[in-house]
Amino acid sequence: MSNTYQIYLISDSTGETLDRIFLALKAQFKNIEYKVHSYSFTRTENQILKILEDAKKNEHSVILYTIVDNNLAKYLANKSDEKKIPCFGVLGNLILNFSKILNQKASHEPSGQHVLNDEYYERIEAIQFTMNHDDGKSTKDIEKSDIILVGVSRTSKTPTSIYLANRGFKTSNIPLINENSLPKKLKDNPQIACVVGLTTEPERLVEIRKNRMNSLKETENKNYTNIENITKEIIDARKTFQKYRWPVIDITRKSVEEAAASIIKIHEIYLNNVK
């Protein structure tokens, strides 16, 4: 582990851009052992101090960041310098700096991140798995999921699952009609994978469902868009999440990218707990 670089990716947004930049960067070096620590939506000095405290505990820590607030970016750079932790904004000459740290020359191959390596094929496999396990289509091998999303109808389960799949996570999503609608495997072993409950505000869900019904030209199912029924659905869903001790994300004011970033962080915590 002493030769493993601890790469801290710090972003004030979802972190997707920074992930892609690091993917391109590492492709320039053939021999590098690393572990990535991702921190999205980092927007306060207190958040930065906590990250640096963790980074200081590890040998060979390196920080890469995308922070648009100049004052916060300078704060991160100054505090990292005080703690003697290498820290680079992505607009800097990263390849040159990494070449110095790793003491090896970069290959300078263009588009190195597009090499068809194991990571690429794992992402393709994750996408295929996720499509096969969308909306509860298949649950017989649900234990192979990295992440399982559970929620009532129209809580962004499918788009969030697809986004996570593109990040390399095998994701199943289960529509929650009531507790009895959950797969037996999941009820028997609630921690079979990283399970996350998705919820939203009833008023918002009414709007989404009405738009869905209008697009389908469906007018018969009034219960589907009834505010009282929807409120009960959400309350019952929260009770189910609480019963099985599943973390919950309210997607009311979150984009798919923001929800996915929160889910990925929950997945990291889950992995640490099962070790």
N, C-alpha and C positions, 0 to 999 in steps of 0.2 A: 504493500500500500504506500510505502514511502516514495515510490516513483510515480504514483498516480496524481495527476493534476486535478485539483478541485476547481471546477469552472463555475463561477457564480454569474448567472445571467440576470441582470437587474433592469427592469423596464417599468416605465410609468403607464404602460397600456397593457395589452394582452400578452406581449412578449413574442408574438409570432414572427415579427420582422427580425428580432434578435436571434431567435432560434434558427432562422434561415441563414443569417449571416454567419453564425457559428458553424453551421453545416458546411457552408462554402469554405470557411477558414480551415476547419480541421481536415478538409479534403486535400489541402496543400501539404500535409505532413503524414508520412507513411507510418511512423512509429510514435504513437502517443497514446498513453493510457489515461483515461479521464473519467470523472464523474460530474455530471451536470446538476447544479442546484438552481432552479428557476424561481424568480420572484417577479410576479406581475403586479401591476397597479401600485407600484412603489412611489408614493407622492409626499411623504413626510420625512423629516430628519430622524424621528424616532424609529421609523421602519428601517432606515438605512443603518442606524446604529446597531439595531438587533442583528441585521444581516452581517455586518462587519464583525460583531462579537463572535458569531458562528464561524466566519471565515478565518478569523485569527486563531481559532482552535485547531485548524487543519494545516498540515504542511502543503506547500506548493499550491496555495490558493491564488486564483487569478480572477479578476472581476472584469466583465464586459458589460457596458450599459447603453441603453437608449433612453435618455431623459431630456425632454425639451425645455424644462425649466432651468435656465442657466444658473441660477443661484443654487438650486438643489444639486445640479450636476457638479458645480464647483465644490459644494459641501462634501459630496461623495468622494471626489478626487482628493480633496485636502485630508479628509479623515482616513482614506485609504493610504495616503502617503505617510501620515503619522504612524499608522500601524504597520508600515512597510509591506503593504499588500499591492502587487501590481494591478493597476486599474486603467482601463482604456475605454474611451468613448468610441463607438463604432465608426465615427468619421475619421478617426486617426489611422495611421498606417499600420493596421493590425498584422498583416503578414510579416512585415519587417520586425515588429515588436515580438511576435511569437517566435520568429526565427532566432532572435537573441535569447529568449527565455529557454527554448527547447535545445538551443545550441545545435541546430541543424538547418540546412538550406531548404527553402521552399521550392517545390517543383515548378511553380508558376504555370501550371497547366490550366488553360481556360475552362470554365464550366466543370471544375472538378467535382462539384456537388452532385452532378447528374450521372456519375458512374453507377452502373447497375450492380450495386453491392448487396450484401445481406439486408442492410437496413431498408433499401428500396423494396426488396421482395417481401419483407415483413410488413411494410405499409400496404402493399397490394393485398396481402393475405388478410390484413385487418379490415380493409374495405370490403372484401368479399364476405368475410365472416359477418360483418355488421349488416350488410344488405340481406344476408340469409336469416338474420335474427332481428329484423325490424318488426316492430309492432306485435311482438309475441309469436311470430311465424314458427319459430323452432325453439324449443326449450330443452330438448333431450340432452344436449351437451352444453348447457348454460354455464356449467362449472369452468369451461374453457374461456369464458369472458374475462377480460381485464376489468371492465366496468359494466355495471348493469344500471340502467336508468328506469325508474318506476314513477308513473304519474298518471293522473286522469287524462282524458282525451283533450288534445290540443294544448299541451304544455311543452311544446317544442322538443319532444323526445327524439323524433326522427332527424331533424336538421342538426341537433346537437350531437347525435350519435354519428352522423356522417362526418361532421367536423372532427370529432375525436378520432374516427377511423383514419382520416387523412393525416392525423398526427401519430398514427401507428398503434392506436388502442383498439383491441377487439371489443366492440361494444354491443351489448344486447339492450333492447328497450321493451318494457312490459307495460301494456295498458292496464291501469288499475280501475276496474269497475267496482269491486269490493274486495275484501280480504280473501274471499273464497276464489277469486279469479287469479290469484297468484299461483305460479307453478309450485307443485308439491316439493320439488327439490329446494326451492328458495325458502319455503316456509319451514322445512325441516332443518335447513342449514342457512340461516339469514346472512352469515358472513362467508358464503361460498365464494364470493368475489367482492370487489369494491362496489357496494350498492348505494346509489344516491337517489333520494326522492326529489322530484321536481314539483313545485307548487306555484301558484300565482293568485292574484287578487280576483275574487269572483266577478267584479264588474268588468275587469279586463277580459276575463274568459268568456263572458257573455258576448262581448263585441267580436271576439275572434271566432266563436262558434257561429254567430249569426252570419258573419262574412263567409264562413265555410259553407253554411247551408244555402246561402244565396248563390254561391258559385256553382253548387250542385242542383240549384233550382228545386230544393227540397223544402216543403212547407208543412209536412205532416207531423214530424217529431218535435212537438212543442216542449216536451220535458228536457230535451237536449240543451235548450237555450233559456230555460226558466231559472231566474236568479236564485230562487229558494232551493231548487234542486242542486244547482251548481255549488251554492254555499255549503250544503250538506255534503256533497261529494268531496269538497276540499277539506272540510273538517274531518270527515271519516278517513280521508287519505292521510292527513297529518297524524291521526291516532294510530294508523297502521305503521307509519314511519317511526313513530315513537315506540310502539310495541316491539318492533324488530331492531330498534336502535340504529336506524339508518340516518345519516346526515341529510339535511334538507337544504335545497337552494330555491329561493324565490326568484323566478325568472321575469317577474312583472316588468321591471325596468332594466333588464339586462339583455344585451345582444347575445346571439349565439356564441360569439367569440368570448364574451365576458363570462357567460355561464360555463363554457368549456374550460376556461382558465381556472375557475374556481373548482371545477370537478377534478382537473388534473392535480391541483394542490391536495384535494381530499384523497386522491389515489396515492399520492406520495406518502401521506400520513398513514393510510391503510397498509401500505407495504412495510413501513417501519414498524407497525404494530404487530404484523404477522411474522416478523423475523424471529 
